[in-house]
Amino acid sequence: MERVQFQQEQMLAELKDLVEKGLFTQKEVKHIVQKRTAFETALVRRAPKKGDFLRYAAYEMGLEALRRKRVERLKHDKRPPSISDYALVRRQFHIFERALKKFKSDVGLWIQYIQVAKKEGARTLVGRITARALQLHPNVPALYILAASHELEHLSPSAARALLQRGIRLNTDSVEMWKEYVKMELGFVESLRRRWEVLGIGEEAKQKEKTADTEMSDHRNETVDNEGVEKTQFDADEYDESEAARKDIMEGFIVKSVISSAVKAQPKIELFTSIRDLLATYPCPPSLRENLVSHLFSLLQVTLPSDPAAIKLAATKSLTLDLEGRDLVEALTHANEQLANALRDNSEADERLSGVYARFVEEWCQRDIDNDLKGYLITSLQLLTQRKSASPSPSLLAANIMLLVSYQGALHTHLPPASDTPEKVLRLARKYTSKDKARTSAKVWLARLEAEKRFATSEAVQNAWSEARDAVEGDDIERVWLWGLDHTHASEIDQSECNDEPTAMRVQLLERIRDATAWGTVHEALLMRYAASTHAELLARLGLEADVAKTSTKASATSGTRERMEADEVAGAGKQRENPRMVRSPWLESATRPRLSHALTDARAARVHHIGVAYLPTARVWQEVFAQEAEAADKTIRWAGQDDSGRVLEKVFVLWRGKDGVSATFAWAKWLLDHGKGKASKDVVMGARSWLPPEDAREVERRWKKNMDDAAAESDA
């Protein structure tokens, strides 16, 4: 507590000055001392938290803002400065310095300190802070950007350039660093342009050029000695060189050089997109912007000539969101023709380019543009699908069907004759799924299924889904199976067997799909659906989701009836397949609930065992099952007052850790800790060292430590 006492003594002079100036009353000062004492006490404990420092600093910032408002209201500006004028700001800096001694590795804390110092106008301090931060964190681009921005604000472009170049050398893969470097050079050129305009250098240069031409003409007509001719020629050459250099700078020679270096270091589409967006929004002369954009896209054509995203970027370079009317029509038409020609020029067009063009059409059809333009784009896409020189792309076919399904009603007068009615759209969708490349494509089949659902009968939808399951191969195959599960009609299942229970209907349907294990992704997705359905079924049996027996409780209020119903529920709870509609009466006495809880826990354990034995669960499936059992345990605790679900979760943990030891160990230990079993959770984490590889065991301990720190921070907040 000596440190707290020391800090209290340090604030006496400033508080006294605040009272003497009439900015705060004695009562307010007393309150300030109490608040500061509480903050200081929190900071001197064995393990202070970052939140304690930040709350303390925020309090001081609010106090300083209040002081300034009162100074302005009382018009104390003419008084000589005293300790209270800077003490509160100094205390903010002192708090951040103390915080950084504890949390040097926290980049966010360094950035907050820099921002506070910039807000208070502490230019020298900002430079010192950024230098210290960069020494500790040389691989954080945000720190270089902040430091360079600070130097530019104080008219030091050379220092800003040096900082950014150093940051780029240490972070060569940072697109943001290169973007900021280009932005800095753009600002430098713009500042030179404005300065030369103020100084009139541009007009003076033109006048000198005319004078020089006149003098050269006069000297050609006169007879002078060789020395005079050489001197005149020297002066003209010197002037030409300076004017040429100035012209190159104004035309963006420096910025072009930086862009070229950036492209050489990072030949990625993300860099081109980032710089394009910067050039489109940065305030500079139109001629300079045009030169730089032209240079950028010339580099794009050389660097990424066949990249689909690059082709789209080049085609849409003049297509901006602020265009309207005729300009929008011309730019959109030009972009569409560029992309369409790129597809036509290649008889076997890259599927990625087809996907890019399909997304381009879909994106613009979703925007608020004229229906004629939407019809034009859809027609253009449909014409590409009818090319005879190449097999149609599945991406184009799927996009065409989806667009026709979505806009058939609103744009039927703007669509091609072959697809202007629902019947024609449905016929076209069925035709597309019979084409060579599209016959096994999940994209095309999903689009056809949407068309069937929109325009066909329920029987046709089920037949199409059956065909799709037999035909689809490769990527996204699980989406075809899951589409049918999400859109299955009740007529597919015997509802009398399920008592109209939606979850039981879904379970029955899932169990009928026996061939799903042929594909890993399909099997995993279906098994996760199966786990969710059986979990929902058990919750309904437990009666935690809804009470459906409220009307029968009053009629069965005798003790004999009550005992029979309780016995029936206990017997039914232990059976996983029989009587899935077992319902808990809401008036059950609390004394019987633990017995029912144990029986239902047995049913949950049986479910976990069945999933592990009858199927091939992956790590993701066990993660989902663990989350489901944790949810059921919490609900059972609230209902019965106690629960033995720990054994079910431990069983899941044992099965899960064979697939993913790190995640399983951390999840099980965290659940134990959250339920007041700290020693057991620690034993789980420490015991992982004996069966996990060393690097995995360290990862578990790292996650565990982070979880403990986060929990402590939340409790402090």
KOLVEXPA-244155 format. One record per residue (C-alpha): residue in one letter; x, y, z. Coordinates in steps of 0.25 Angstrom, whole numbers, padded with zeros to 4 digits, always signed. Each point is the difference from the previous one (the first is absolute). Layout:
REM KOLVEXPA-244155
aXYZ...
***
This chain:
REM KOLVEXPA-244155
m+0000+0000+0000e+0012+0009+0001r-0001+0002-0015v-0015+0004+0001q+0004+0010+0011f+0011+0006-0009q-0009+0002-0012q-0010+0007+0010e+0011+0009+0004q+0004+0004-0014m-0014+0005-0003l-0001+0010+0011a+0005+0012-0008e-0008-0002-0012l-0013-0002+0008k+0003+0012+0008d+0002+0009-0012l-0013-0005-0006v-0008+0004+0013e+0008+0014+0000k-0004+0002-0015g-0015-0003+0003l+0000-0012-0010f-0004-0010+0011t-0006+0001+0014q+0005-0007+0012k-0011-0011-0001e+0004-0003-0014v+0015-0001+0004k-0003-0009+0011h-0008-0009-0010i+0012+0001-0010v+0010-0005+0011q-0010-0012+0003k+0000-0004-0014r+0014+0001-0002t+0003-0008+0013a-0009-0011-0005f+0007+0000-0014e+0014+0000+0006t-0003-0011+0010a-0005-0009-0012l+0014+0003-0007v+0009-0004+0012r-0006-0014+0001r+0008-0013-0003a-0006-0001-0014p-0005+0013-0005k-0009-0001-0013k+0001+0009-0012g-0015+0004+0002d+0004+0006+0013f+0010+0009-0007l-0010+0004-0011r-0011+0003+0009y+0009+0009+0008a+0005+0007-0012a-0014+0002-0005y-0004+0006+0013e+0011+0010-0001m-0004+0004-0014g-0014+0003+0004l+0006+0008+0011e+0008+0008-0009a-0011+0002-0010l-0009+0006+0012r+0012+0009+0004r+0001+0006-0014k-0015+0002-0001r+0000+0008+0013v+0013+0008-0003e-0007+0004-0013r-0013+0004+0007l+0007+0007+0011k+0009+0007-0010h+0013-0003+0007d+0008+0000-0013k+0008+0013+0003r+0005-0005+0014p+0014-0005+0000p+0002-0015-0001s+0001-0008+0013i+0002-0015+0003s-0015-0004-0002d+0001+0004-0014y+0008-0012-0004a+0000-0009+0012l-0012-0008-0004v+0006-0002-0014r+0013-0004+0006r-0007-0010+0009q-0007-0007-0012f+0014-0002-0006h+0005-0005+0013i-0011-0010+0001f+0003-0005-0014e+0015-0001+0003r-0003-0008+0012a-0009-0009-0008l+0010-0003-0011k+0011-0004+0011k-0010-0012+0003f-0005-0002-0014k+0011+0003-0010s-0005-0011-0010d-0014+0007-0001v+0000+0007-0014g-0014+0006+0003l+0005+0006+0012w+0012+0007-0007i-0010+0005-0011q-0009+0006+0011y+0011+0007+0006i+0004+0006-0013q-0014+0005-0003v-0001+0006+0014a+0013+0007-0002k-0004+0005-0014k-0013+0005+0005e+0007+0008+0011g+0010+0006-0010a+0012-0006+0006r+0008-0001-0013t+0014-0004+0006l-0007-0010+0009v-0007-0007-0012g+0014-0001-0007r+0006-0007+0013i-0012-0009+0002t+0000-0005-0015a+0015-0002+0000r-0001-0009+0013a-0012-0007-0006l+0007-0003-0013q+0012-0005+0008l-0008-0011+0007h-0010-0003-0012p+0007+0002-0013n-0009-0009-0007v-0013+0008+0002p-0004+0009-0012a-0010+0008+0008l+0012+0006+0008y+0007+0004-0012i-0012+0007-0006l-0003+0007+0013a+0014+0005+0001a+0001+0004-0015s-0013+0008+0001h+0005+0007+0012e+0012+0005-0008l-0008+0004-0012e-0009+0008+0009h+0012+0008+0005l+0006+0002-0014s+0011-0010+0000p-0003-0009-0013s+0015-0005+0000a-0002-0006+0014a-0013-0006-0004r+0006-0006-0012a+0011-0006+0008l-0010-0006+0010l-0008-0006-0011q+0011-0006-0008r+0006-0006+0013g-0014-0006+0003i-0001-0006-0014r+0014-0006+0001l-0005-0007+0013n-0014-0003-0005t+0001-0003-0014d-0013-0007-0001s-0008+0011+0005v-0009+0006-0010e-0005+0011+0009m+0015+0005+0002w+0001+0001-0015k-0013+0007-0001e+0004+0010+0011y+0013+0003-0007v-0007+0003-0013k-0009+0009+0007m+0011+0007+0007e+0007+0003-0013l-0013+0005-0006g-0001+0009+0011f+0014+0005-0002v-0003+0003-0015e-0012+0007+0004s+0007+0009+0010l+0011+0003-0010r-0011+0004-0010r-0007+0009+0009r+0013+0007+0005w+0004+0002-0014e-0013+0006-0004v+0001+0010+0012l+0014+0004-0004g-0004+0002-0014i+0011-0010-0005g-0008-0006-0011e-0003+0014-0007e+0014+0005+0002a+0005-0013-0006k-0008+0002-0013q+0005+0015-0001k+0014-0005+0002e-0002-0010-0011k-0005+0011-0010t+0012+0009+0004a+0010-0011-0002d-0006-0003-0014t+0000+0014-0004e+0015+0002+0004m+0004-0013-0007s-0007+0005-0013d+0008+0014+0002h+0013-0007+0002r-0002-0008-0013n-0001+0012-0008e+0012+0007+0007t+0015-0002-0001v+0005-0003+0013d+0012-0006+0006n+0000-0015+0003e+0001+0003+0015g-0013+0007+0000v-0007-0011-0008e+0004-0010+0009k-0004+0008+0013t-0014+0002-0006q-0002-0015-0004f+0005-0003+0014d-0011+0009+0007a-0011-0006-0009d+0004-0014+0003e+0000+0002+0015y-0014+0006-0001d-0005-0011-0009e+0005-0010+0010s-0007+0006+0012e-0013+0002-0007a+0000-0014-0005a+0002-0005+0014r-0011+0009+0005k-0009-0005-0011d+0003-0015+0003i-0003+0002+0014m-0014+0006-0003e-0003-0011-0010g+0002-0010+0012f+0014-0005-0003i+0003-0003+0015v-0013-0006+0002k+0001-0009-0012s+0013-0005+0005v-0006-0004+0013i-0011-0007-0007s+0010-0008-0008s+0008-0004+0012a-0013-0004+0007v-0004-0009-0011k+0013-0006-0001a+0000-0003+0014q-0014-0004+0001p-0006-0005-0013k-0014-0003+0006i-0014+0005-0004e-0002+0005+0014l+0011+0010-0002f-0006+0005-0014t-0014+0001+0006s+0005+0008+0012i+0008+0010-0008r-0011+0001-0010d-0010+0004+0011l+0011+0010+0006l+0002+0007-0014a-0015+0001-0002t-0003+0007+0013y+0013+0008+0003p-0002+0015-0003c+0010+0003-0012p-0001+0006-0014p-0007-0008-0010s+0012-0001-0009l+0008-0005+0011r-0010-0011+0004e-0002-0004-0015n+0015-0002-0002l+0002-0008+0013v-0013-0009-0003s+0006-0002-0014h+0013-0004+0006l-0006-0009+0010f-0009-0008-0010s+0012-0001-0010l+0008-0007+0012l-0013-0009+0003q+0000-0004-0015v+0014-0004+0000t+0001-0006+0014l-0014-0008+0001p-0004-0002-0015s-0009-0012+0002d-0005+0002+0015p-0015+0000-0001a-0001+0011+0012a+0011+0008-0008i-0009-0001-0013k-0012+0005+0008l+0008+0011+0007a+0005+0005-0014a-0014-0001-0006t-0007+0008+0011k+0011+0011+0002s-0010+0010-0004l-0012-0006+0006t-0002+0008+0013l-0012+0000+0010d-0003+0015-0002l-0003-0001-0015e-0014+0003-0005g-0008+0001-0012r+0008-0001-0014d+0013-0001+0007l-0004-0012+0008v-0006-0007-0013e+0012+0002-0008a+0010-0004+0011l-0008-0013+0004t-0002-0004-0015h+0015+0002-0002a+0004-0008+0012n-0010-0011-0004e+0005-0001-0014q+0015-0001+0005l-0003-0011+0009a-0009-0008-0010n+0011+0002-0011a+0010-0006+0010l-0009-0012+0001r-0002-0001-0015d+0015+0001-0003n+0003-0013+0007s-0008-0012-0005e+0003-0007+0013a-0002+0012+0009d+0005-0002+0014e-0011-0003+0010r+0005+0010+0009l-0002+0011-0010s-0014-0005-0003g-0003+0001+0015v+0006+0014+0000y-0009+0004-0011a-0012-0007+0006r+0002+0007+0013f+0001+0014-0007v-0013-0002-0007e-0007-0005+0013e+0006+0012+0008w-0005+0011-0010c-0014-0007-0001q-0001+0001+0015r+0002+0015-0001d-0010+0011-0002i+0002+0002-0015d-0010+0000-0012n-0007-0012-0004d+0005+0001-0014l+0014-0001+0005k-0003-0012+0009g-0006-0007-0012y+0012+0004-0009l+0009-0007+0010i-0008-0012+0002t-0002-0002-0016s+0015+0002-0001l+0003-0011+0010q-0010-0009-0007l+0006+0002-0013l+0014-0004+0005t-0006-0013+0005q-0005-0004-0014r+0014+0001-0007k+0002-0012-0009s+0015+0002+0000a+0002-0005+0015s-0007-0008+0011p-0008+0010+0008s+0005+0003+0014p-0007-0005+0012s+0001+0013+0006l-0006+0008-0011l-0012-0011-0001a-0002+0001+0015a+0000+0015+0000n-0009+0001-0012i-0011-0009+0006m+0001+0007+0014l-0002+0014-0007l-0012-0005-0008v-0006-0006+0012s+0002+0013+0008y-0004+0010-0010q-0010-0008-0009g-0012+0008+0005a+0006+0014+0000l+0008-0001-0013h-0008-0010-0008t-0002+0011-0011h+0015+0003+0000l+0005-0015-0001p+0003-0008-0013p-0012-0007-0006a+0006-0014+0004s-0001+0003+0015d-0012+0010+0002t-0010-0009+0006p+0001-0009+0012e-0002-0013-0009k+0012+0004-0008v+0009+0003+0012l-0003-0013+0005r+0002-0007-0013l+0014+0007-0001a+0004-0004+0014r-0003-0014-0003k+0008+0001-0014y+0012+0006+0007t+0001-0012+0010s+0001-0009-0012k+0013+0006-0006d+0013-0006+0001k+0008+0008+0010a-0013+0004+0008r-0005-0014+0002t+0008-0002+0012s+0001+0015+0005a-0006+0003+0013k-0002+0014-0003v-0009-0003-0012w-0008-0010+0007l-0003+0009+0012a-0004+0011-0010r-0009-0010-0007l-0006-0004+0014e-0003+0014+0003a-0008+0001-0014e-0007-0013+0003k-0004+0005+0014r-0005+0014-0006f-0007-0005-0013a-0003-0015+0002t-0008-0010+0008s+0004-0006+0013e+0002-0014-0007a+0009+0006-0010v+0008+0007+0010q+0003-0014+0007n+0003-0006-0013a+0010+0011-0003w+0007-0002+0013s+0001-0015-0002e+0006+0002-0013a+0010+0011+0005r+0005-0010+0011d+0003-0010-0010a+0007+0009-0010v+0008+0010+0008e+0014-0002+0003g+0012+0008+0005d-0001+0013+0008d-0012+0005+0007i-0007-0014-0001e-0005+0001+0015r-0008+0013-0004v-0008-0009-0009w-0003-0009+0011l-0003+0010+0010w-0009+0008-0010g-0009-0012+0000l+0000-0001+0015d-0004+0015+0002h-0011-0001-0011t-0006-0014+0002h-0015+0000+0000a-0007-0007+0011s-0006-0010-0010e+0013-0007-0001i-0001-0006+0014d-0011-0007+0007q-0004+0010+0010s-0009-0010+0008e+0013-0006+0005c+0006+0013+0004n-0012+0006+0007d+0001+0012-0008e+0014+0003+0007p+0009+0008-0010t+0013-0004+0007a-0004-0015+0000m-0004+0002-0015r+0014+0005-0003v+0007-0011+0008q-0008-0010-0008l+0003+0006-0013l+0015+0001+0004e+0001-0015+0004r-0006-0004-0014i+0012+0006-0007r+0010-0012+0001d+0009+0004-0012a+0005+0013+0006t+0012-0006+0006a+0006-0001-0015w+0004+0014+0001g+0008+0006+0012t-0006+0014-0001v-0014-0005-0002h+0001-0010+0012e+0005+0011+0009a-0011+0010-0003l-0011-0010+0001l+0006-0006+0013m+0000+0014+0006r-0015+0001-0004y-0003-0013+0006a+0007+0004+0013a-0008+0013+0000s-0013-0008-0002t+0002-0010+0010h+0005+0011+0010a-0013+0007-0002e-0008-0013+0001l+0006-0002+0014l-0003+0014+0004a-0014-0001-0004r-0001-0013+0008l+0006+0007+0012g-0011+0011-0002l+0010+0011+0001e-0004+0006-0014a-0015+0000+0003d-0010-0005+0010v-0011-0007-0008a-0007-0007+0011k-0006+0013+0008t-0014-0004-0003s+0001-0014+0005t+0006+0003+0013k-0012+0005+0008a-0008-0012-0005s+0011-0010+0005a+0002+0007+0014t-0001-0013+0008s+0012-0006+0006g-0002-0014-0007t-0001+0007-0014r+0012+0008+0004e+0009-0012+0003r-0004-0007-0012m+0003+0011-0009e+0014+0002+0007a+0003-0015-0002d-0004+0001-0014e+0009+0012-0003v+0012-0006+0007a-0002-0013-0008g-0001+0007-0013a+0012+0010+0003g+0010-0012-0001k-0005-0004-0013q+0006+0007-0012r-0008-0005-0012e-0014-0003+0007n-0011+0010+0003p+0008+0013-0004r-0012+0008+0004m+0002-0002+0015v-0005+0012+0007r+0004+0005+0014s-0012+0005+0008p+0003+0015+0005w-0006-0003+0014l+0010-0012+0003e+0005+0002+0015s+0014+0004+0001a+0004-0013+0008t-0003-0008-0013r+0008+0009-0009p+0014-0005+0003r-0004-0015-0003l-0006+0005-0013s+0013+0008-0003h+0009-0013+0002a-0009-0008-0009l+0001+0011-0011t+0015+0001+0002d+0000-0015-0003a-0007+0003-0013r+0009+0011-0004a+0012-0010+0003a-0006-0010-0009r-0002+0010-0011v+0015+0004+0001h+0004-0015+0000h-0009-0003-0012i+0006+0012-0008g+0014-0005+0003v-0003-0015-0003a-0010+0001-0012y+0007+0011-0008l+0013+0006-0003p+0000+0013+0007t+0011+0011-0003a+0005+0010+0010r-0010+0010-0005v-0011-0009+0004w+0005-0003+0014q+0002+0015+0002e-0015+0002-0004v-0004-0012+0009f+0008+0006+0012a-0007+0013-0001q-0013-0006-0001e+0002-0008+0013a+0006+0012+0007e-0014+0007-0004a-0008-0012+0005a+0008+0000+0013d-0003+0014+0003k-0014-0001-0002t-0001-0013+0008i+0007+0007+0012r-0010+0011-0001w-0012-0010+0000a+0005-0010+0010g+0009+0008+0009q+0011-0011-0003d+0006-0007-0011d+0010-0011-0003s+0003+0004-0015g+0014+0001+0003r+0002-0015-0003v-0007+0002-0014l+0009+0012-0003e+0012-0008+0005k-0004-0011-0010v-0001+0010-0011f+0014+0005+0004v+0006-0014-0001l-0006-0002-0014w+0003+0014-0005r+0015+0000+0004g+0003-0011-0009k-0004+0010-0011d+0005+0013+0005g+0007-0001+0014v+0003+0015+0001s-0015+0005-0002a-0006-0012+0008t+0010+0002+0012f-0003+0015+0000a-0015-0001-0001w-0001-0010+0011a+0009+0007+0010k-0008+0013-0003w-0013-0006+0003l+0005-0006+0013l+0006+0014+0004d-0013+0007-0003h-0008-0010+0009g+0009+0002+0012k+0009-0012-0002g+0013+0008-0001k+0010-0011+0005a-0006-0010-0009s+0001+0010-0012k+0015+0002+0004d+0003-0015+0001v-0006-0001-0015v+0009+0010-0005m+0012-0005+0007g-0003-0014-0003a+0000+0003-0015r+0015+0000+0000s+0001-0015+0002w-0008-0003-0013l+0001+0012-0009p+0012+0004-0008p+0008+0011+0006e-0004+0011-0009d-0015-0004+0001a+0001+0000+0016r+0007+0014-0001e-0012+0005-0009v-0010-0006+0011e+0007+0008+0011r+0001+0012-0009r-0015+0000-0002w-0002-0003+0015k+0008+0012+0004k-0007+0009-0009n-0014-0005+0005m+0004+0003+0014d+0005+0014-0003d-0013+0003-0008a-0008-0005+0012a+0007+0008+0009a-0001+0012-0008e-0015-0002-0001s-0002-0001+0015d+0008+0013+0002a-0009+0007-0010
***
